[in-house]
Amino acid sequence: MKHTDIKELLKNGLVGQNVTVCGWVRTSRNSKSVAFIEVNDGTSLKNIQVVVDKGDSDYKEPRIGTSVKVVGTLAEGRNNTVEINTKPEDIKILGECPADYPLQKKGCSMEFLRSMPHLRGRTNTFNAVWRVRSVLASAIHRYFQSNNYVYINTPLITGSDCEGAGEMFNVTTIGYSNDYKTEEEYYSNDFFGRRAGLSVSGQLEGEVGAMAMGKIYTFGPSFRAENSNTPKHLAEFWHIEPEVAFAELDDVIEIAEDMLKYVIRELLDTCPDDMKFFDTHFEKGLISRLEELISNDFGRVTYTEAIKLLQESGEKFVYPVEWGCDLQTEHERYISEKVFGKAVFVTDYPKEIKSFYMKQNPDGKTVAAVDLLVPGVGEIIGGSEREADYEKLVSAMEARNMNLALYSDYLDLRKYGSVPHGGFGLGFERLIMYTTGMSNIRDVILYPRTVGSIR
Ligand code: 4AD
């Protein structure tokens, strides 16, 4: 269907020309001799106004939500805008929209909109979120591609649990049956002949890529069967994971900061209208906060120092703070919001609370891990330098009672030309939350999958 995107029409270059536009009616007003229809096609936050010269016709006002094709002349409108002048016979109704259309009124609650993931994209808020999501994805690819990273696709079905936290969804084609005497017998009869699950992270295979290509990144879904019904956990989220050979923890931190600054700059430059919308309606001062983030160094603190800061804060935390504890969201937010007032890297965590693959520090107690904490959200990045020494890696796995046979490829990488290397994982939805001011992760993905809820 030949037509022009509203985004292109709004650039104003086609005034005086005959144009065709397709979209959904956002509002419709009728007066004596003219009618006004606001049409949106999803290419821009702004609608285009269609001015209908009714003449003597018996013009029928289209309902909100109706899809239309309009042919008319592009003209200068008020306040530096453009509008389309047309006649009733040049408006073609593509799809009627009955009165029970749920998005009749402005200002529907987020909970209400969450109940209709198939329609909420037609509101300004979700229209802007999906656009920002797309622009951020493209900026992420551009950052890595222009810095010589190779994009690889890691498997989604896997036989090994990367984070070792037992949060893997099983992949099976056979149901529960009393016929199997042992778990082993059950899994050996299953599709893959052994236990398989949905990957929680592409990192282990990402390391395979980095050990051949030097610098790689993945950008795909990860799955976590975490029983965390919080505003920042999804069972299916999108994960960006660069992995770099010949890199130590400081290099990993540098890449993370550089990449975030690049993609946020791109977002601010590419989506000024959407970002203004979020600044006005969701987080006052959002744009200046992001500008500030880009122009300053991120903070940096060790886990041990962070624990001290929390203990000396005088704050009453729900979860007690002592060396060895996992940092909870309340702790992460205190560090980034109250202590630093900006994004901060926390490094060198106790080895017991981190994964087996992290490089063991000479103190014997901590590992070369890094999390990036940001105000408002908490952790958005988790990464580390990896243990490159075969013996040390094996001992960390044995200490966790891991089945080494399942990780033979991974261990081989330490046998054949092992190098210092590292990487990180950025949760895509958490980045979108941080850059839009949306406070619930369910509102930055088309169809959120969370514990107890799927559609
Ligand atoms: O800290 P995580 O668990 O690290 C890893 O998976 C590493 N293998 C990454 C690596 O080094 N290549 O997860 C990384 C990030 C988190 O900081 C968070 O932003 C996001 O993934 N994330 C989630 N996002 C939404 N819902 C969940 N349930 C998430 N779990 C992790």
Residues whose N, C-alpha, C, O or C-beta is under 5 A from the ligand:
A	BS01	4AD	V200 S201 Q203 R224 K232 H233 L234 F237 E241 P242 E379 I380 I381 G382 G383 S384 G423 F424 G425 L426 G427 R430
